[in-house]
Amino acid sequence: MHLIKSFIIALSMYSIIPMVHTEWKEEDMKYVFIFFPFVGVIIGALVFGWNILCREFEIGEIARTLGIPAIALIVSGGIHLDGFMDTSDAFCSYREKEKKLEILKDPHIGAFAVISLVIMGLLYLAGISRIQDRNLMLIVCISFVFSRVLSAIAAVTFPAAKSGGTLAYFSDHSAKIVVRIVLFLEAALCIGAMVFIHSLQGGILVLCTGLVFLFYYLKCKKELGGITGDTEGFFVVICECSVAVAAAILNVIGDKFLWF
C-alpha cells in the first residue's frame, strides 16, 4: 500500500497527470523518489510518439521542434522550469549564500531568470531541431528519465542547503537506503539502454549527463552549501538541454562521417 501511495504522490507532485486523491502521510513518502522518474517515462514516450507522428504525416519541422518542449512542459506542469528560473536569479545575483537562499524563496522573477530562460530555450530548440536520427532521438527521450533519476539520487544523497522546504521534507521521510539502491538500478538501466541503442553516441551522451551532474553538485555546494527543490528543477532543465545540444552535435558529425 505504501508503494502505491508513493507512486500516487510522486505523479501528483511532479506532473499534472490526474491521480486518485489520497491523504499524504509521512509513512507514504518513503518511496516517492523511486517513482519520480516515471514522469520522465511518460514524457519520453509521448515525445518519441510525437516525433514518429511528425515523420509519418510530414508535419512541419517547426511544429515538431516546438511540440517536444511543449509536451515536457505540459506533463510536468512547468515545475522544473520554475525552479530553473528561481535558481538562475539566485546564482546570477552574485550575493552571499544567505541572500541567494532568500532569492530562491521569492515568488517573483527577476531579469536574470528571464534572460536565462530565453537562452536555455533557444539552445534547446536549436538542439532539438537538428536531431534527425531516430536512434539519437530515442536516446534523448531516455534522457527525460535519466535526468529525473539523477535528480532523485541527488535528493537523497547530496546535502540540503536548508533544513526546511519541500525537498528536505520528502528526503527526510524517504527510506534512503532502499531508495538509493533502486535509483542506482534505474540509472544503470538508463545507461544500459542509451549505450545499447548506439554504443558510441549513447556513451558520449551518458558522459555529458554525468558531467552536468558533477557541475550541479559543485555549483550548489559552492554557491548555496547544498541543494534545494528549486535547484533540482535547475538540474533537470540544464541536463535535458545539454543532452539535446550534444545530440544535435553528434547528429551533425554523423551526417559528415557515416562511420560515426
URPE-V476478 format. One line per field, one symbol per residue. phi: phi as a letter, one per 30 degrees, with the letter a starting at -180 (. if undefined). burial: + if it has 9 or more other ideal C-beta (glycine too) atoms within 8 Angstrom, else -. A space follows every 50 residues. Layout:
phi: ???
burial: ???
This chain:
phi: .ddddddddddddcacddbddbddceddcdbeddcedddddddddddddd ddedddchdeddddddddddddddddiiddddddddddeddddhcdeddd ddddddddccdddddddddddddddddddcdcdddddddddddddddddd dddddcbddddbdcjdddddddcddedddddddddddddddddddddaed dddddddeddddddeedddddddbilcbdddddededddddddddddddd ddddddbddd
burial: -+--++++++++-++-+----+-----+++++++++++++++++++++-+ +-++--------+++++++-+++-+++-+++++++++++++-+-----++ +-++-----+-++++++--++-+++++++++---++++++++++++++++ ++++++-+-+++--+-+++++-++---+++-+++-++--++-+++-++-- ++++++-++--++--++-+++-++-+++++++++++++++++++++++-+ ++++-----+
